[in-house]
Amino acid sequence: MVDQIAPDLERFAVRPGPGVAALSAVLEDPANSLLGLDFDGTLSPIIDRPENAVIHPEGARALDRLSRRLGTVAIITGRPARAAVELGGLAQLAGAERMVVLGQYGAERWDGASGEFTIPPPPEGIAQVREAVTALVDEVGIPGVTIENKFRAIGIHWRTAADPQRATAALIERARAIAAEHDFGVEPGRSVLEIRPPGKDKGMALAELIAERGVRAQIFGGDDLGDLPAYDEVVRQRALGIPGLLIASASPEQNALLERADVVCHGPAEVATWLHLLADELDRRAA
Ligand SMILES: O=P(O)(O)OC[C@H]1O[C@H](O[C@H]2O[C@H](CO)[C@@H](O)[C@H](O)[C@H]2O)[C@H](O)[C@@H](O)[C@@H]1O
């Protein structure tokens, strides 16, 4: 039996603070612990075309290892649940039965145990929103601006725009007006503005999963503004006695999470390295 010694905090690069106790709690009780991760920018490197995104190969390997050790591994994403499962190859992971995907900020779900998707019907008004957004993008006419149809939401992307500054100046306020007119909300992200129905966020999605699974300790990692409600939820859960560690996947595009994080990784490759460290330590303790 291996000694249950405290984790080497220097190796895990955990800032002094509540993340330290959370890491110990996860290592001591992995079966009742949750790992929640965002998809794009945290597991999957940011690329020009959303439909070609994949999980970093080392991230996929680490997820595979962790899904055998932790009670719950959840991908909590703005992506449709089906897209995350397919792009991430999640159904093929060894511990897939312990994985959950909460897609479209918690509106959709995939359960690895049953392989079933829960996808509510598209919200009222989405066809009109799509039409108005398409007309706006056509009228603005900036090459490289693209529309992502997420069936219950629409993403306007300008990562590949010929003139990203002109694109944001021409699009953002008018896209917000379209959202307001149809009682939709907006979700700003990395070179994207999403128009989506209100009422769900990653914090709510996380809270529901914690309650459902009886989670006793957690780790959550994200990279963008849409992850902040999950950060808030981790802080709220700490006050309720559930320790939580926050990982930020840092990028030059977004620094809103950095000061709040217990661990800062530089993009999905470093997130993957950190997840492997966690898997190594869990394997060592299980040996
Ligand atoms: O919650 P997430 O898993 O982080 O998803 C947020 C949005 O990510 C995607 O867009 C981002 O990644 C693309 C691929 O790397 C990139 O081209 C784009 O610029 C990024 O904003 C995705 O397309 C959206 O649907 C997600 O809501």
The ligand as a Gaussian input file, in Angstrom:
#p B3LYP/6-31G(d) Opt

LIG

0 1
 O      -17.503000      26.451000     -24.116000
 P      -16.467000      26.072000     -25.122000
 O      -16.255000      24.612000     -25.220000
 O      -15.173000      26.809000     -24.924000
 O      -17.037000      26.559000     -26.528000
 C      -17.104000      27.973000     -26.815000
 C      -17.232000      28.179000     -28.302000
 O      -16.104000      27.576000     -28.903000
 C      -16.027000      27.438000     -30.308000
 O      -15.443000      28.585000     -30.846000
 C      -14.110000      28.775000     -30.441000
 O      -13.288000      27.701000     -30.948000
 C      -13.166000      27.639000     -32.392000
 C      -12.337000      26.413000     -32.754000
 O      -11.067000      26.456000     -32.164000
 C      -12.540000      28.936000     -32.898000
 O      -12.465000      28.927000     -34.325000
 C      -13.391000      30.138000     -32.441000
 O      -12.753000      31.352000     -32.800000
 C      -13.589000      30.113000     -30.920000
 O      -14.481000      31.140000     -30.509000
 C      -17.327000      27.010000     -30.933000
 O      -17.288000      27.207000     -32.312000
 C      -18.550000      27.647000     -30.324000
 O      -19.711000      26.989000     -30.785000
 C      -18.490000      27.502000     -28.813000
 O      -19.636000      28.093000     -28.228000

